[in-house]
């Protein structure tokens, strides 16, 4: 993958996919707030710890859903970090394109682009 492709996918996931996950989490919270409020009204003894625990338990599906929507952002940001790491490794160790370390650690990235950036940064 090239640097441009990684950046485009990262920003799409950050601007589009992550807010969708946050919005769905918000909708789920609104949906469960009514049953929790009814339970509070019916109970004789109201405990803040009990309300917090009940809210947390009911919000677990929304939290899991939000993390599922956050996976693309985490993945593409790790690819961006990996690209910087590979450029530094190439620059400091003077690796060749056929080096096994480069093939193992930077296989998903465009090697020609990595070598161009490493040469420019020297």
VOPAGU-2260 file (C-alpha; in pm, 1 decimal, decimal comma):
REM VOPAGU-2260
SITE   aa  ch    i         X         Y         Z
SITE  UNK   A    0       0,0       0,0       0,0
SITE  UNK   A    1     124,1     344,8     -77,6
SITE  UNK   A    2     138,9     633,0     166,7
SITE  UNK   A    3    -145,1     812,7     -11,5
SITE  UNK   A    4    -372,6     508,1       5,3
SITE  UNK   A    5    -304,9     461,0     375,3
SITE  UNK   A    6    -373,1     828,9     446,9
SITE  UNK   A    7    -698,9     830,6     249,8
SITE  UNK   A    8    -826,1     516,4     421,9
SITE  UNK   A    9    -719,4     645,4     763,9
SITE  UNK   A   10    -903,5     974,8     722,1
SITE  UNK   A   11   -1213,1     805,7     577,6
SITE  UNK   A   12   -1228,0     574,5     876,7
SITE  UNK   A   13   -1160,8     862,8    1116,2
SITE  UNK   A   14   -1413,3    1105,5     966,5
SITE  UNK   A   15   -1688,0     864,5     853,3
SITE  UNK   A   16   -1672,3     526,5    1027,2
SITE  UNK   A   17   -1576,6     631,6    1381,3
SITE  UNK   A   18   -1856,7     893,2    1409,9
SITE  UNK   A   19   -2106,3     630,5    1292,8
SITE  UNK   A   20   -1993,7     409,6    1581,5
SITE  UNK   A   21   -2020,6     700,4    1825,8
SITE  UNK   A   22   -2369,2     788,2    1697,7
SITE  UNK   A   23   -2487,9     427,1    1730,5
SITE  UNK   A   24   -2347,0     419,3    2083,8
SITE  UNK   A   25   -2539,1     740,4    2161,8
SITE  UNK   A   26   -2862,8     594,0    2020,8
SITE  UNK   A   27   -2818,7     279,2    2227,8
SITE  UNK   A   28   -2766,7     491,5    2539,2
SITE  UNK   A   29   -3087,2     682,5    2470,1
SITE  UNK   A   30   -3271,2     354,2    2417,1
SITE  UNK   A   31   -3164,4     204,2    2749,4
SITE  UNK   A   32   -3205,8     522,2    2954,3
SITE  UNK   A   33   -3584,9     478,5    2969,8
SITE  UNK   A   34   -3580,5     126,1    3121,5
SITE  UNK   A   35   -3313,3     232,1    3369,7
SITE  UNK   A   36   -3519,6     538,2    3469,5
SITE  UNK   A   37   -3830,0     320,9    3517,5
SITE  UNK   A   38   -3629,2      83,0    3733,9
SITE  UNK   A   39   -3510,4     373,0    3948,6
SITE  UNK   A   40   -3865,4     503,5    3992,7
SITE  UNK   A   41   -3992,9     159,8    4100,1
SITE  UNK   A   42   -3715,7      83,2    4347,6
SITE  UNK   A   43   -3743,3     173,7    4714,5
SITE  UNK   A   44   -3373,1     228,4    4774,5
SITE  UNK   A   45   -3173,0     415,6    4514,4
SITE  UNK   A   46   -2799,5     350,9    4508,3
SITE  UNK   A   47   -2564,1     543,0    4282,2
SITE  UNK   A   48   -2337,3     239,4    4258,1
SITE  UNK   A   49   -2629,1      22,0    4153,6
SITE  UNK   A   50   -2738,9     268,7    3887,1
SITE  UNK   A   51   -2383,7     300,8    3754,3
SITE  UNK   A   52   -2336,3     -76,5    3739,3
SITE  UNK   A   53   -2672,2    -132,0    3570,7
SITE  UNK   A   54   -2596,5     141,8    3316,4
SITE  UNK   A   55   -2255,2      -7,0    3246,3
SITE  UNK   A   56   -2394,7    -357,5    3197,9
SITE  UNK   A   57   -2662,9    -230,1    2960,7
SITE  UNK   A   58   -2404,7     -24,4    2767,7
SITE  UNK   A   59   -2168,4    -319,4    2706,1
SITE  UNK   A   60   -2315,7    -395,5    2358,8
SITE  UNK   A   61   -2274,8     -28,9    2260,7
SITE  UNK   A   62   -1915,5     -22,7    2384,8
SITE  UNK   A   63   -1835,6    -339,2    2189,7
SITE  UNK   A   64   -2000,2    -191,3    1880,3
SITE  UNK   A   65   -1798,9     129,9    1916,1
SITE  UNK   A   66   -1474,3     -66,2    1939,8
SITE  UNK   A   67   -1570,8    -262,5    1628,9
SITE  UNK   A   68   -1616,6      66,5    1444,4
SITE  UNK   A   69   -1282,6     190,6    1585,6
SITE  UNK   A   70   -1083,6    -106,2    1448,2
SITE  UNK   A   71   -1020,5      52,6    1103,1
SITE  UNK   A   72    -882,0     370,0    1261,5
SITE  UNK   A   73    -650,3     168,0    1483,8
SITE  UNK   A   74    -536,4     -51,4    1194,5
SITE  UNK   A   75    -458,3     232,7     953,5
SITE  UNK   A   76    -281,0     435,9    1221,1
SITE  UNK   A   77     -63,3     132,7    1295,2
SITE  UNK   A   78      16,1     108,5     922,6
SITE  UNK   A   79     121,8     474,0     926,1
SITE  UNK   A   80     351,2     406,1    1222,5
SITE  UNK   A   81     486,1      95,5    1051,6
SITE  UNK   A   82     567,2     301,9     743,5
SITE  UNK   A   83     768,1     551,4     950,4
SITE  UNK   A   84     945,0     263,5    1124,7
SITE  UNK   A   85    1035,9      96,6     794,8
SITE  UNK   A   86    1172,5     420,9     652,1
SITE  UNK   A   87    1394,5     467,8     957,3
SITE  UNK   A   88    1515,3     106,7     944,8
SITE  UNK   A   89    1603,8     141,3     575,8
SITE  UNK   A   90    1779,3     471,1     635,5
SITE  UNK   A   91    1989,1     366,7     935,9
SITE  UNK   A   92    2071,9       9,9     832,3
SITE  UNK   A   93    2118,5      76,1     458,2
SITE  UNK   A   94    1901,1    -222,1     366,2
SITE  UNK   A   95    1845,9    -355,4      15,3
SITE  UNK   A   96    1503,6    -431,2    -133,7
SITE  UNK   A   97    1565,0    -804,9    -105,2
SITE  UNK   A   98    1662,0    -798,5     262,2
SITE  UNK   A   99    1463,1   -1059,3     462,9
SITE  UNK   A  100    1403,2    -818,2     751,9
SITE  UNK   A  101    1238,4    -575,9     514,0
SITE  UNK   A  102    1032,9    -851,9     351,7
SITE  UNK   A  103     913,8    -972,5     691,5
SITE  UNK   A  104     829,4    -643,4     862,7
SITE  UNK   A  105     732,8    -417,9     572,4
SITE  UNK   A  106     566,4    -659,6     333,5
SITE  UNK   A  107     233,7    -472,6     317,7
SITE  UNK   A  108     394,5    -143,1     214,7
SITE  UNK   A  109     524,0     -21,2    -120,1
SITE  UNK   A  110     900,0     -85,4    -109,5
SITE  UNK   A  111     987,5     156,2    -390,3
SITE  UNK   A  112     817,2     441,1    -209,4
SITE  UNK   A  113     987,0     348,2     118,2
SITE  UNK   A  114    1331,4     357,9     -43,2
SITE  UNK   A  115    1255,2     693,1    -208,3
SITE  UNK   A  116    1152,4     847,3     123,5
SITE  UNK   A  117    1452,5     698,0     302,8
SITE  UNK   A  118    1685,6     844,7      38,2
SITE  UNK   A  119    1520,5    1188,5      67,3
SITE  UNK   A  120    1549,1    1196,4     446,7
SITE  UNK   A  121    1925,9    1131,9     447,3
